[in-house]
Amino acid sequence: MRSGTLEGQVALVTGAGRGIGREIAIGLAAEGMAVGLVGRTLQTLTDTLKACVREGAKGIAVTADVARPGAVREAVRSVERDLGPVDLLVNNAGQIDREEVPLWEADAAQWWQVVEVNLRGPFNLLRSVLPGMVERGRGRVLNLNSGFALRPDGRYTAYATSKGALLQLSDNIADSLADHGVVVLDISPGAVATDMTAGMPMFAGMKEWNSLPYMVAVAVDAARGRFDALHGRFIHAGRDNLELLVAQAEAIRVDDARTLRLRPYGPSDPLA
């Protein structure tokens, strides 16, 4: 049943046809948001749209490849024409390396495709949505990131590289967005059971998954502004004590924590 706590607002969710994107879209619809659903497959988007409409929400399904700037511009125009200005952008669309192999054995074309979707995709959406948010002086961006962004993993070099770059992108735009009342957050759901994770050998036989409904609740709270004080920072929904994290937001900002930084090897390091 719709609670209406986000009534009158508009969300644009990429990769909304299945998995985390689908569930986030439905969760936002249940809170009263109108939802623009973007993905590559019309049938799965239509199924998500029907689920959102059952929650009493308005919505539109638009097919687009997020790695194509022209397609993204048209998708954003369609969403804003039918639903209104975007208040929340959820960059969820993503791909993973097809095989667990070292870089020199990877399929080069597929490697770059992963980077295109995971990094250029969010860039294209940001490029199309941010001008309106900046002009209105408000808005929120939620980038679905991953713990892979923070640690090296020789089996998934494209995915890890793209997610690390996405985190760095958020960090680079955070200060300028803050001047215009726009919040950007990178949130990792941890390992949740989806079609994508089911195909990853590293998760074969895994029984203890992180909660997908909990990740949806976190996304809804982000839309409400619960994590605005953590603007530009990384949140690991699968591991963090979110109440503690919010309480420590000022210390996190002062210490420049929860960002990608090069660690000096000691006081004599020229980069210290």
JORA-V488928 format. One record per residue. N is the residue number from 0. RES is the residue in one small letter. SS is DSSP state (H for helix, E for strand, C for the rest). PSI is psi in whole degrees, -180 to 180 (999 if undefined). OMEGA is omega as a letter, one per 20 degrees, with the letter a starting at -180 (* if undefined). Layout:
BEGIN
n = [N:N]
res = [RES:RES]
ss = [SS:SS]
psi = [PSI:PSI]
omega = [OMEGA:OMEGA]
END
This chain:
BEGIN
n = [0:1:2:3:4:5:6:7:8:9:10:11:12:13:14:15:16:17:18:19:20:21:22:23:24:25:26:27:28:29:30:31:32:33:34:35:36:37:38:39:40:41:42:43:44:45:46:47:48:49:50:51:52:53:54:55:56:57:58:59:60:61:62:63:64:65:66:67:68:69:70:71:72:73:74:75:76:77:78:79:80:81:82:83:84:85:86:87:88:89:90:91:92:93:94:95:96:97:98:99:100:101:102:103:104:105:106:107:108:109:110:111:112:113:114:115:116:117:118:119:120:121:122:123:124:125:126:127:128:129:130:131:132:133:134:135:136:137:138:139:140:141:142:143:144:145:146:147:148:149:150:151:152:153:154:155:156:157:158:159:160:161:162:163:164:165:166:167:168:169:170:171:172:173:174:175:176:177:178:179:180:181:182:183:184:185:186:187:188:189:190:191:192:193:194:195:196:197:198:199:200:201:202:203:204:205:206:207:208:209:210:211:212:213:214:215:216:217:218:219:220:221:222:223:224:225:226:227:228:229:230:231:232:233:234:235:236:237:238:239:240:241:242:243:244:245:246:247:248:249:250:251:252:253:254:255:256:257:258:259:260:261:262:263:264:265:266:267:268:269:270:271]
res = [m:r:s:g:t:l:e:g:q:v:a:l:v:t:g:a:g:r:g:i:g:r:e:i:a:i:g:l:a:a:e:g:m:a:v:g:l:v:g:r:t:l:q:t:l:t:d:t:l:k:a:c:v:r:e:g:a:k:g:i:a:v:t:a:d:v:a:r:p:g:a:v:r:e:a:v:r:s:v:e:r:d:l:g:p:v:d:l:l:v:n:n:a:g:q:i:d:r:e:e:v:p:l:w:e:a:d:a:a:q:w:w:q:v:v:e:v:n:l:r:g:p:f:n:l:l:r:s:v:l:p:g:m:v:e:r:g:r:g:r:v:l:n:l:n:s:g:f:a:l:r:p:d:g:r:y:t:a:y:a:t:s:k:g:a:l:l:q:l:s:d:n:i:a:d:s:l:a:d:h:g:v:v:v:l:d:i:s:p:g:a:v:a:t:d:m:t:a:g:m:p:m:f:a:g:m:k:e:w:n:s:l:p:y:m:v:a:v:a:v:d:a:a:r:g:r:f:d:a:l:h:g:r:f:i:h:a:g:r:d:n:l:e:l:l:v:a:q:a:e:a:i:r:v:d:d:a:r:t:l:r:l:r:p:y:g:p:s:d:p:l:a]
ss = [C:C:C:C:C:C:C:C:C:E:E:E:E:E:C:C:C:C:H:H:H:H:H:H:H:H:H:H:H:H:C:C:C:E:E:E:E:E:E:C:C:H:H:H:H:H:H:H:H:H:H:H:H:H:C:C:C:C:E:E:E:E:E:C:C:C:C:C:H:H:H:H:H:H:H:H:H:H:H:H:H:H:H:C:C:C:C:E:E:E:E:C:C:C:C:C:C:C:C:C:C:C:H:H:H:C:C:H:H:H:H:H:H:H:H:H:H:H:H:H:H:H:H:H:H:H:H:H:H:H:H:H:H:H:H:H:C:C:E:E:E:E:E:E:E:C:H:H:H:H:C:C:C:C:C:C:H:H:H:H:H:H:H:H:H:H:H:H:H:H:H:H:H:H:H:H:H:H:C:C:C:E:E:E:E:E:E:E:C:C:C:C:C:C:H:H:H:H:C:C:H:H:H:C:C:C:C:C:C:C:C:H:H:H:H:H:H:H:H:H:H:H:H:H:C:C:C:H:H:H:C:C:C:E:E:E:C:C:C:C:C:H:H:H:H:H:H:C:H:H:H:H:H:H:C:C:C:C:C:C:C:C:C:C:C:C:C:C:C:C:C:C]
psi = [138:132:-26:13:-16:24:138:-5:161:132:144:121:123:157:38:1:-19:174:-142:-41:-43:-49:-37:-44:-45:-40:-40:-39:-38:-20:8:-2:141:142:126:119:122:135:-177:-18:116:-40:-46:-35:-41:-39:-42:-42:-43:-40:-38:-41:-35:-23:0:11:154:154:169:141:128:125:133:145:116:-19:-6:111:-43:-42:-39:-44:-43:-38:-45:-42:-43:-45:-47:-30:-41:-30:-26:178:144:123:-31:124:124:104:93:-27:133:161:164:155:136:-33:152:86:157:163:-44:-9:-2:151:114:-42:-43:-34:-49:-28:-40:-47:-41:-48:-45:-23:-52:-33:-58:-39:-46:-42:-44:-43:-31:-31:-36:-39:-42:-43:-44:-42:-38:-15:26:158:161:143:128:109:121:111:-159:153:-19:-23:-21:-8:148:143:107:-8:-25:62:-36:-47:-48:-42:-44:-38:-36:-41:-37:-42:-41:-37:-46:-43:-40:-27:-7:-48:-45:-34:-36:-33:-15:15:20:131:136:134:144:121:127:129:-10:-166:104:153:110:175:-37:-50:-30:-26:4:119:-33:-20:8:128:3:133:-27:89:155:158:122:-43:-34:-41:-38:-43:-38:-43:-41:-42:-37:-41:-33:-16:10:-32:17:-33:-14:23:129:7:168:132:129:95:-28:-15:-31:147:102:-34:-43:-40:-44:-41:-29:11:-41:-42:-38:-41:-46:-40:-1:43:171:36:165:121:147:125:123:151:-11:180:-25:-6:124:-22:0:999]
omega = [a:r:r:a:r:a:r:r:a:r:r:a:r:a:a:a:a:r:a:a:r:a:r:r:r:r:r:r:r:r:r:a:r:a:r:a:a:r:a:a:a:a:a:r:r:r:r:a:r:r:r:r:r:r:r:a:r:r:r:r:a:r:r:r:a:r:a:a:a:r:r:r:r:r:r:r:a:a:a:r:a:a:a:a:a:r:a:r:r:r:a:a:a:r:a:r:a:a:r:a:r:a:a:r:a:r:a:a:a:r:a:r:r:r:r:a:a:a:r:r:r:r:a:r:r:a:a:a:a:a:r:r:a:r:a:r:r:r:r:r:r:r:r:a:a:r:r:a:a:a:r:r:a:a:a:a:r:a:a:r:a:a:r:r:r:r:r:r:r:r:a:a:a:a:a:r:a:r:a:r:a:a:r:r:r:a:r:r:a:a:r:a:r:r:a:a:r:a:a:a:a:a:a:r:a:a:a:r:r:a:r:r:r:r:r:r:r:r:r:r:r:r:r:a:a:a:a:a:r:r:r:a:a:r:r:a:a:a:a:r:a:r:r:a:r:r:a:a:a:r:r:r:a:a:a:a:r:r:r:r:r:a:r:a:r:a:a:r:r:a:a:*]
END
